[in-house]
Amino acid sequence: MIKKTLKINGVERILILDKDETLAQVLREHLLLTGCKIGCGEGHCGACNVIMNGKVTRSCIYKMSRVPDNAEITTIEGVGTISDMHPIQVAWMAYGCAQCGFCSPGFIISAKVLLDNNPSPTREEVRDWFNKQRNLCRCTGYKPLIDATMAAAAVMRGEMTKEDLVFKQTGDSIVGTNYIRPSAAQKVRLAAGWGKGQGRSTPAGTASRPLWSHSGGRPRTGTLPAGKSEAGIPGTISSPARNLPAAVPRLW
């Protein structure tokens, strides 16, 4: 066991932990900062990205033995608040980037480091930066992510306001508009309701069963996998909820 003093989201934390634990495990399991996601578990998808001493860090493969004492760490929970979001978070909502939401925290973390160091990036620089940080997304096709980063950069340079990014409804219908989906605010902060993070917010002693649907033979909803990753969708689900006589399905 080792002792670490860390400054996490501006708060000093003194931790006693196993040196072989990863930073992601400590953030999620010890501190319940579940906005840090574990996707591939091998540092290839960017879902676990956090900021450590100003640099993007793939926390799922970063052992605590390597984390320096007094390191300053920022997770998605430390980027803006629900009442005062960071321009990147507002842009993520406005451009429809927060779809399933699993990758959103890692992308926003990466984008923040980029714009903190380069307030006027080109589209090519944004694209190359996300590639370098291993950020992957299965929902958006990436163009909206670059659009959102460029818009957030404009806000941070003072060329527009966060309010300018937000769709303003004028009629009775939102069909075909850029209306922000109701779940977006939670997804750009911590992707609430995703995988093992959902279990942190449910009452003790309860179980849930994901609603499982298919399209073309491929699962379309997330669920808890076996092992270290919460993003993979297994062929079978092993859960106490399967044996409950009145389990209530829930979309994740």
N, C-alpha and C positions, 0 to 999 in steps of 0.2 A: 504494500500500500504506500502511496505517496501523498504528500500534502501540496496543494496548489492554491495560490491566491490569484484570482482572476477578476477582471472588471468586465462584467457581462451586461450589455445594454445600459452602461453607466452605473451599475451597482456592483460594489465589491463583494465577491463571494470567496469564502474559504472552504475548500473541498478536500475531503479525504477519499481517495479512490484508487482503483487498480491502475497501474501504469500502462497496462495493455488495453484498457478500454479506449474506444475511439472518442474523439471530441463530440461526434454526433450522438453517441450513446449517452454521454454525460449530459449534454444539453437536453435530450429527450427524456431519458429515464430518471436522472437525478433532479433536473430543474424544471421538467415538464414544459420545456420550450419546443413544442411539437411542430412549430412552423418550419423547423429544420427537418427536412424529409430525408428518408433513406430509400432511394430508388433502386439502383443497380447494386449498391453496396460495394462497388469496386472503383468508384471515382470516375465513372464514364458518362454520367447523365446530368450532373450539375444540380440535382434536386437538393443536395446536402450543403450547397455553398453557403458559407458565412464569411463575415469579414473579420480577420484577425490582424491587428496592428496595421490596418489600412490595406491589406491585400486579400483577394478572394482566396478562400481556403476550402478544399474539399474535405469536409469534416468527417465523412464516413470512413476515410482511410487514414486520418491523421491521429496517430496514437497520442494519448495524453502525456506520455514520457517525452514527447517532442515539443509540447506546448510550453513556452517560456513562462516563468513566474511573472505575474503582473501584466500578462497579455491583455490587451483590450479587444474584446470580442463583441461583434454586433450580429444579432440574428434578425429575422424579419420582424419579430416582435418589438425590436428597438428602432424600426424605421417608420416614423410617423405614428399617429394615433387614429382611432376611428373618427375623431372630431377634427383632426388636423393632419391629413394624410400628406405624405411626401408627393411631390409632383409626379414622380415615376409611378406611384401607386394609382394616382388619379388617371394618368394616361393609360395605364394598364386596363382600368375599368372602361374608359372612354373608347378605346380601340378594340374592345372585345377580346383582350388577351387572356382574361381569367375565365377559361371555359371549364374544363374539369378542375383546374386550379392546382393540380399537384406540382407542376413545375414552376408556378408563379413565384413563390418565395425565392427560389434559387436564381431565377432570371432577374428579379428585381434587385437582389443583392449584387449580382454581377453588374447590372446596369448602373447601380449607384456608384460603385467603385470606378467604373469607366468615366461617368460624368463628373465625379469629384476630381478626377485627374485630367480630363479632356472635355471641357464644357461645350466644345463645338466640333463634335466628331462628324465625319461623313458617314453615309449609309454603309459604305464598304468597311469602314473602321468599326462600326457597330456590329456588322455581321462577323467580321474577323474576330472581334473580341469575344462574342458569344461562342464561336467555334473554339477559341483558345481556352475558354473556361469550361468547355465540355457541356454547355447547356443544351438539352434536348427537349423538344415538345412534340407531342403526337396529335395535337388538336388544331393548331392555328395555321400551319403552313409557313410560319416564321415572318411573313411580311408584316402582319399587324404588330409583332413584337418590335421590329425595327422602326415602324411608323411611330409607335408609342414612345420609344426611346428618343427619337428625334424631336417629338412634341414636348416631352419632358425637358429636354435640353433647352428648348426655346423658352419654356417657363422659367427654368433656373437661370437663364441669361437675362430675364426680365423683359422679354419681347412679347409675352402674353401672360395671362393669369391662369391659375388652375380652373377657375370658373369658365374660362373660354373653351376649355376642353370638353365640358360636360354638355350633353344633349339637352336641349330645352324644348319640352313638348308644347306644341301650339294647337294641336287638334285633338280629336277624341280617340284617334288610333295611333298606335306605335308600330304597326306593321311596316316593315321595310325601313325603319329608322335606326338610329344609333342609340336607342334607349339602353341604358345600363342595366344589365341583369341584376335582380335583387340580391343574388348571392355573391356578387363581385367584391363587395367591400370586405367580407370575411376572407375571401380567397386571396386577396392581395396583401392581407396582413398575416394570416397564418394558415390559410387553406383549411379552415375548420371543417370537420366532418370527414376527413380523409383517412382511411385505413386505421392504423393503430392509434392515431391521434384522436379518433372518435371515442375510443374506449376510455380516454382520460376524462371525458366530460359526461359519461353516463354513470348513473348511481351504482354504488357497490352492490355486487350480487346479481346484477342484471346481465342479460345476454341479448344479442341481436343477431339477425340473420340478413345478409345482404340480399336485395332483390336481384336475381340473376337473369339476364336477358341475353339473347344472341342475335346477331345480324350477320348473315352469311357464314354462320358457324363460328363467329368470333365473339367472345364475351364483350359486352359493352359497358359493364359497370365494374367498379373497383371492389375489392374484397380483401380480407386479411389473408396473406399467404403464410406458408410455413417458413421458418427460418428467419434470416436477418432482414430481408427486404419487405417493405410494405407496399411496394408498387406493383410487383409482379402479380399476374392473375393465374392462379394454378388451375390444373385440370379438375381437381376436386376440392371441395371445401370441407375442412374439419373444424367443427365448432360445436360447443354445447348447445347452441341455439337450434341446431338441426333436430335435436331430440325433444325440444319443447313442444307440447301439444298445441300451444296457441302463440307460436312465435309470430311477431309482426314484421313483415318485410319492410325494409327501409332502403331507399336509394342513397348511395354514398356520394 
